[in-house]
């Protein structure tokens, strides 16, 4: 348990898991995961600030697993978790996956805003209580924003202003299945 500041890490040669000990409640104030961050899983962390992910042309192999973004605002982009740029013309092309995580309630931001190519959102994420309220921008559970080849599957979205909202930009290759 404790606060570990914002993310600062780089590429690893094989998968490294940053995980909470059993019964521990670690927090991180947010972070920036750039194109040099590779082969990392963040598991069981509560983020108290926004996270920006910027994949390059090489898949990151970056997994958020069992993490929480509650009443969190946004940074440069509109998501508590924003994935911006990079990727390729295939599902999984940017190597970013979000699973078993919780977004909300509260916060003046999207749960996830994705303007990349190849992100996988699912399985088993919960998006709850993400509403417009007094926010200056709209707040969506999931907002693909001119993204491509995004795979959104097996998530639970409830008590939100909007579920999955994607009116902006030219997009292709979406696969959206088994969300409630």
MARSEVO-38597 format. One line per 4 residues: for each residue y, z, x of N, C-alpha, C, O. Coordinates in steps of 0.2 Angstrom, whole numbers. Example, Ala and Ser with C-alpha at 12.3 -4.5 7.8 and 13.67 -1.06 7.14 Angstrom:
-28 39 66 -22 39 62 -16 39 66 -17 42 71 ~ -11 35 64 -5 36 68 0 39 64 6 40 67
This chain:
-6 0 4 0 0 0 6 0 4 6 2 10 ~ 12 -3 2 18 -3 5 21 -10 5 18 -14 2 ~ 27 -10 7 31 -16 7 31 -20 14 32 -17 19 ~ 29 -26 14 28 -30 20 33 -35 21 32 -40 25
39 -35 18 44 -40 19 43 -46 17 39 -47 12 ~ 46 -52 20 44 -58 18 39 -62 22 39 -59 28 ~ 36 -67 20 31 -70 24 34 -73 30 39 -76 30 ~ 30 -72 35 32 -75 42 25 -77 45 22 -72 48
23 -83 45 16 -84 48 16 -92 49 19 -95 47 ~ 11 -94 53 10 -101 55 3 -103 54 -1 -100 50 ~ 1 -108 57 -5 -112 57 -11 -108 60 -10 -105 65 ~ -17 -107 57 -22 -104 60 -28 -110 61 -28 -114 57
-32 -109 66 -37 -114 67 -43 -114 62 -46 -119 61 ~ -44 -108 59 -49 -108 53 -46 -103 48 -41 -100 49 ~ -49 -103 42 -46 -99 37 -45 -92 38 -50 -88 41 ~ -39 -89 37 -38 -82 38 -36 -79 31 -32 -83 27
-39 -74 29 -37 -71 22 -33 -64 24 -35 -60 27 ~ -27 -64 21 -22 -59 21 -24 -55 14 -22 -58 9 ~ -27 -49 14 -29 -46 8 -28 -39 7 -27 -36 12 ~ -27 -36 1 -26 -29 0 -32 -26 1 -37 -28 -1
-32 -20 4 -38 -15 4 -39 -13 -3 -35 -13 -7 ~ -46 -11 -4 -48 -9 -11 -43 -3 -13 -43 2 -9 ~ -40 -4 -19 -36 2 -21 -29 2 -19 -25 6 -21 ~ -27 -3 -14 -20 -3 -11 -16 -7 -16 -18 -12 -19
-9 -6 -15 -4 -10 -19 1 -13 -14 7 -10 -14 ~ 0 -18 -10 5 -21 -6 10 -25 -9 8 -28 -14 ~ 16 -25 -7 21 -30 -10 24 -34 -4 24 -32 2 ~ 26 -40 -6 30 -44 -1 36 -46 -5 36 -48 -11
42 -47 -1 48 -48 -5 49 -56 -6 54 -58 -9 ~ 44 -60 -4 44 -67 -5 42 -71 1 38 -68 6 ~ 44 -77 2 43 -80 8 43 -88 8 45 -91 3 ~ 43 -91 14 43 -98 14 37 -100 18 36 -99 24
33 -105 15 27 -107 18 29 -115 19 28 -119 15 ~ 30 -116 26 32 -123 27 26 -127 29 20 -125 29 ~ 27 -133 31 22 -138 33 18 -136 39 12 -138 40 ~ 20 -131 43 17 -128 49 12 -123 47 8 -120 51
12 -120 41 7 -115 38 1 -118 36 1 -122 32 ~ -5 -116 39 -11 -119 37 -17 -114 37 -16 -109 41 ~ -22 -115 33 -28 -111 33 -27 -104 31 -29 -99 35 ~ -23 -102 26 -21 -95 24 -23 -94 17 -21 -98 13
-26 -89 15 -27 -86 9 -23 -80 8 -24 -75 12 ~ -18 -79 3 -15 -73 2 -18 -70 -5 -18 -73 -10 ~ -21 -64 -4 -25 -61 -10 -23 -54 -11 -22 -50 -7 ~ -21 -53 -18 -20 -46 -20 -13 -44 -19 -12 -37 -18
-8 -48 -18 -1 -46 -16 3 -46 -22 3 -51 -26 ~ 8 -42 -23 13 -42 -28 19 -44 -24 22 -41 -20 ~ 22 -50 -27 28 -53 -24 34 -50 -28 34 -51 -34 ~ 39 -48 -25 45 -45 -28 51 -50 -27 56 -49 -30
49 -55 -24 54 -61 -23 51 -67 -24 45 -68 -23 ~ 55 -73 -24 52 -80 -25 48 -82 -18 50 -80 -13 ~ 44 -87 -19 40 -90 -14 41 -97 -14 40 -100 -19 ~ 43 -100 -8 44 -108 -8 39 -110 -3 38 -108 2
35 -116 -6 30 -119 -2 32 -126 -1 34 -129 -6 ~ 32 -128 6 34 -135 7 29 -139 11 29 -139 17 ~ 24 -142 8 19 -145 11 21 -151 15 26 -154 12 ~ 18 -153 20 20 -160 23 15 -165 21 12 -165 16
13 -169 26 8 -175 24 1 -172 25 -4 -176 23 ~ 0 -167 29 -7 -164 30 -8 -158 26 -4 -154 25 ~ -14 -158 22 -15 -153 17 -14 -146 21 -17 -145 26 ~ -11 -141 17 -10 -135 20 -16 -130 20 -17 -126 24
-21 -131 15 -27 -126 14 -24 -119 13 -25 -115 17 ~ -19 -119 9 -15 -113 7 -17 -111 0 -17 -114 -5 ~ -20 -104 -1 -23 -102 -7 -19 -95 -9 -19 -91 -5 ~ -16 -95 -15 -14 -89 -18 -19 -87 -23 -21 -90 -28
-22 -81 -22 -28 -79 -25 -27 -71 -28 -27 -67 -24 ~ -26 -70 -34 -26 -64 -37 -19 -60 -35 -18 -54 -35 ~ -14 -64 -35 -7 -62 -33 -3 -61 -40 -5 -64 -45 ~ 3 -57 -39 7 -56 -45 14 -58 -43 17 -56 -38
17 -61 -48 24 -62 -48 27 -60 -55 26 -64 -60 ~ 30 -54 -55 32 -51 -62 39 -53 -63 40 -59 -64 ~ 43 -49 -64 50 -50 -66 54 -52 -59 58 -49 -56 ~ 53 -59 -58 55 -62 -51 60 -67 -53 58 -71 -58
65 -68 -49 70 -74 -50 67 -80 -46 61 -80 -44 ~ 72 -84 -44 70 -90 -40 74 -91 -34 79 -87 -33 ~ 72 -95 -29 76 -96 -23 80 -103 -24 83 -104 -29 ~ 79 -108 -20 82 -114 -20 79 -118 -26 83 -122 -29
73 -117 -28 70 -121 -34 69 -116 -39 70 -110 -38 ~ 67 -118 -45 67 -114 -51 61 -110 -52 61 -106 -57 ~ 56 -110 -48 50 -106 -49 50 -99 -45 53 -99 -40 ~ 46 -95 -48 44 -89 -44 40 -91 -38 41 -89 -33
36 -96 -40 32 -100 -34 34 -107 -35 33 -110 -40 ~ 38 -110 -30 40 -117 -30 36 -121 -25 36 -118 -19 ~ 33 -126 -26 30 -131 -22 33 -137 -22 34 -141 -27 ~ 36 -139 -16 41 -144 -15 39 -149 -10 38 -147 -4
38 -156 -12 37 -161 -7 30 -161 -4 26 -157 -5 ~ 29 -166 0 22 -167 3 16 -169 -2 17 -170 -8 ~ 11 -169 1 5 -171 -3 3 -178 -2 6 -182 2 ~ -2 -180 -6 -5 -187 -6 -7 -189 -13 -6 -185 -18
-9 -195 -14 -11 -198 -20 -18 -195 -23 -22 -200 -24 ~ -19 -189 -23 -26 -186 -25 -25 -179 -27 -21 -175 -24 ~ -29 -177 -32 -29 -170 -34 -31 -166 -27 -36 -168 -24 ~ -28 -161 -26 -29 -157 -19 -26 -160 -13 -27 -157 -8
-22 -165 -14 -19 -169 -8 -14 -165 -4 -14 -166 2 ~ -11 -159 -7 -7 -155 -3 -10 -149 0 -7 -145 4 ~ -16 -148 -3 -20 -142 0 -18 -135 -3 -19 -130 0 ~ -14 -135 -9 -11 -129 -11 -15 -127 -18 -15 -132 -22
-18 -121 -18 -21 -119 -24 -18 -112 -26 -17 -108 -22 ~ -17 -111 -33 -15 -105 -36 -21 -103 -41 -22 -107 -46 ~ -24 -97 -40 -29 -95 -44 -29 -87 -45 -27 -84 -41 ~ -32 -85 -51 -33 -78 -52 -26 -74 -52 -27 -68 -51
-21 -77 -53 -14 -74 -52 -11 -73 -58 -12 -76 -63 ~ -6 -69 -58 -2 -67 -64 6 -68 -63 8 -67 -58 ~ 9 -71 -68 16 -73 -68 19 -70 -74 17 -72 -80 ~ 24 -66 -73 28 -62 -79 25 -55 -80 20 -53 -76
28 -52 -85 33 -54 -89 40 -53 -86 41 -51 -80 ~ 45 -56 -89 52 -56 -87 54 -61 -82 50 -65 -80 ~ 60 -60 -79 62 -65 -74 65 -71 -76 63 -74 -81 ~ 71 -73 -73 74 -79 -75 72 -85 -70 76 -87 -66
66 -87 -71 63 -92 -67 57 -95 -71 54 -92 -75 ~ 55 -101 -69 48 -104 -71 43 -99 -67 44 -96 -62 ~ 37 -99 -70 31 -96 -67 30 -100 -60 31 -97 -55 ~ 28 -106 -61 27 -111 -56 31 -117 -57 31 -120 -62
35 -119 -52 38 -126 -52 35 -130 -47 36 -128 -41 ~ 32 -136 -49 29 -140 -44 32 -147 -43 32 -151 -48 ~ 35 -149 -38 37 -155 -37 34 -158 -30 38 -161 -26 ~ 28 -158 -30 24 -160 -24 18 -165 -27 19 -167 -33
14 -166 -23 8 -171 -25 1 -167 -23 0 -166 -17 ~ -3 -166 -28 -9 -163 -27 -11 -156 -28 -16 -154 -26 ~ -6 -152 -31 -7 -145 -32 -12 -144 -37 -13 -147 -42 ~ -16 -138 -36 -21 -136 -41 -19 -129 -43 -18 -124 -39
-17 -129 -50 -15 -123 -53 -21 -120 -58 -22 -123 -63 ~ -25 -116 -55 -31 -113 -59 -37 -113 -54 -37 -116 -49 ~ -42 -109 -56 -43 -106 -63 -40 -99 -63 -38 -96 -58 ~ -40 -97 -70 -39 -90 -71 -32 -87 -70 -32 -81 -68
-27 -91 -70 -20 -88 -69 -18 -86 -76 -20 -89 -81 ~ -14 -81 -77 -11 -79 -83 -3 -79 -82 0 -77 -78 ~ 0 -83 -87 7 -83 -88 9 -80 -94 7 -82 -100 ~ 13 -74 -94 15 -70 -99 22 -68 -100 25 -66 -94
25 -68 -105 32 -66 -106 37 -69 -102 42 -66 -101 ~ 36 -76 -101 41 -79 -97 46 -83 -103 44 -88 -106 ~ 52 -80 -104 56 -82 -109 63 -83 -107 65 -81 -102 ~ 67 -87 -111 74 -89 -109 78 -83 -108 81 -82 -103
78 -79 -113 83 -73 -113 90 -75 -111 93 -80 -114 ~ 92 -71 -106 99 -72 -104 99 -76 -98 104 -76 -94 ~ 94 -80 -97 94 -85 -91 99 -90 -91 100 -93 -97 ~ 102 -93 -85 106 -98 -86 102 -105 -85 105 -110 -88
96 -105 -83 92 -111 -83 86 -109 -88 84 -104 -89 ~ 82 -115 -90 77 -114 -94 71 -110 -90 71 -111 -84 ~ 67 -107 -93 61 -103 -90 55 -106 -93 53 -104 -99 ~ 51 -109 -89 44 -112 -92 39 -108 -88 39 -106 -82
33 -108 -91 27 -105 -88 25 -109 -82 25 -107 -76 ~ 24 -116 -83 23 -121 -78 27 -127 -79 27 -130 -84 ~ 31 -129 -74 35 -135 -74 33 -140 -68 36 -139 -63 ~ 29 -145 -70 28 -150 -65 35 -154 -65 37 -156 -71
38 -155 -60 45 -158 -59 44 -164 -55 45 -164 -48 ~ 43 -170 -58 42 -176 -54 37 -175 -48 37 -178 -43 ~ 31 -172 -51 25 -171 -46 20 -176 -48 20 -179 -53 ~ 15 -177 -44 10 -181 -45 3 -178 -43 3 -173 -39
-2 -180 -47 -9 -178 -45 -10 -170 -46 -13 -167 -41 ~ -6 -167 -50 -7 -160 -51 -13 -159 -56 -14 -162 -61 ~ -17 -154 -54 -22 -152 -58 -21 -145 -61 -21 -140 -57 ~ -20 -144 -68 -19 -138 -71 -25 -136 -75 -26 -140 -80
-28 -131 -74 -35 -130 -78 -36 -122 -78 -35 -118 -74 ~ -39 -121 -84 -42 -114 -85 -37 -109 -84 -39 -104 -81 ~ -31 -109 -87 -26 -104 -87 -25 -101 -94 -26 -105 -99 ~ -22 -95 -94 -21 -92 -100 -13 -91 -101 -10 -88 -96
-10 -95 -105 -2 -94 -106 -1 -91 -113 -3 -94 -118 ~ 3 -86 -113 5 -83 -119 11 -79 -119 14 -77 -114 ~ 14 -79 -125 21 -75 -126 26 -78 -122 31 -74 -119 ~ 26 -85 -121 31 -88 -116 36 -92 -121 34 -94 -126
41 -94 -118 46 -98 -122 43 -105 -122 43 -108 -127 ~ 40 -108 -117 36 -114 -116 30 -113 -112 30 -109 -108 ~ 25 -117 -113 19 -117 -109 20 -122 -103 23 -120 -98 ~ 18 -128 -103 18 -133 -98 24 -138 -100 23 -141 -105
29 -139 -96 34 -143 -98 36 -148 -92 37 -146 -87 ~ 36 -154 -94 36 -159 -88 40 -165 -91 37 -171 -91 ~ 47 -165 -92 50 -171 -94 54 -174 -89 57 -180 -90 ~ 54 -172 -83 59 -174 -78 55 -179 -73 50 -177 -70
58 -184 -71 55 -188 -65 49 -192 -67 46 -191 -72 ~ 48 -197 -63 42 -201 -64 36 -198 -61 36 -195 -55 ~ 31 -197 -65 25 -193 -63 19 -197 -64 19 -201 -69 ~ 13 -196 -61 7 -199 -62 1 -195 -60 2 -190 -56
-5 -196 -63 -11 -193 -61 -12 -186 -63 -16 -182 -60 ~ -8 -184 -68 -9 -177 -70 -16 -176 -73 -19 -181 -76 ~ -19 -170 -72 -25 -168 -75 -24 -161 -78 -24 -156 -74 ~ -24 -160 -85 -23 -154 -88 -29 -153 -93 -29 -156 -98
-33 -148 -91 -39 -146 -95 -40 -139 -96 -38 -135 -92 ~ -43 -137 -102 -45 -130 -103 -40 -125 -102 -42 -119 -100 ~ -34 -126 -104 -29 -120 -104 -28 -118 -111 -29 -122 -116 ~ -27 -111 -112 -26 -108 -118 -19 -105 -119 -17 -102 -124
